[in-house]
Amino acid sequence: MRDKDFSRMLNPALQRIGAYSVEGGQSAEIKLNQNESPFDLPEGLKDAILDEFKQESWNRYPDILPYRGIQAYAEFTGVSPESVMMSNGSNEMLYTIFIACLEKGSRIVLPEPSFSLYDKLAIMLQAERIIVPMHDDLGFDVPEIIRRAQEERAAFIVLSTPNNPTGKSLSIEDIRMIVHEVDAIVLVDEAYVEFSREDSALCLIDEAPNLIVLRTMSKALALAGMRIGFALTNPALLAEIAKPKIPFTSSRLAEITLQHVLANYHLVEESVSYILQERERIYEALKGISGLHVFESDANFIIIRVRNAQEVFSFLAGEGILVRNVSGYPLMQNCLRFNIGLRKENDLLLEKLRMM
């Protein structure tokens, strides 16, 4: 049995994908490679969260669906709780939605480049991917998205806005046009929406029955380690996509943390304000550095194009600064991505880039 080949017993799609990894690891003196918030929760708020969590029975399962977290986020966003589903991070919600919406042979429209998990899930579910390239400035080609969806009779469209890894947003008018002109379910992933110059698509869920909005608490809310995500859509569609949802995946600790952070949302607003100011300051500084091109961003990260991305990545890593080499994405040859950090971290990054 030791030498037996098990590959024929596995999903053949596994041969077309790789395991998720982060080049350079996940620890560094200055860590700017995973689009995290530079701000942790205050100690006093953590203490209040843990004090409440201590009162829970740790030997009991959480609720099948975390109704208290759902209620809190529904009130925060101003929608009905029947329109909200909570998950263990938005990645788990992506798995749930893709399983509910795709089967072998289904056609899915994916703007490219975009978040790599979309492509991986489509391959695993043996869906037919319809790729729509971004423009050269990394912006969305909205007419082509609509045309290909109509022409190919696509069942599903995924739009990341602001988009990871490009940092570009769709306008609310563009999203409205897409959802109304295609005969497909449209998933709008708003992981970075708090940093965008454009409005959220959440205002469209009542008028567009084919729209799902995806949210994460990992970015602006600084809860990447807590794993909290949400899907928001009309109750009828939510009832269907909830069917493959894994039960018990959201812990009571995650629910309690969410409730406390939403009750202290001024902390989020303050950190977002800081990140936006630093984003503009860094963008202007990067425009003055020869040998690189900087792309305008709507997210909490910035994309630059350099002469040799691997060389710059390695140099920065040697200086204790971890960024992301995104050169492997289409249209992003020799591009690096880094999130906004603390001012002293941003200044050191700028200093090192000027040396290249």
Helices and strands as residue ranges (DSSP letters): G 7-9, G 12-16, E 30-31, H 43-54, H 67-77, G 81-83, E 84-87, H 89-101, E 107-112, H 116-124, E 128-133, H 142-152, E 156-160, H 172-181, E 185-189, G 193-195, G 201-204, E 211-216, E 229-232, H 235-241, H 252-263, H 266-287, E 292-295, E 301-306, H 309-318, E 321-322, E 324-325, E 335-339, H 343-355
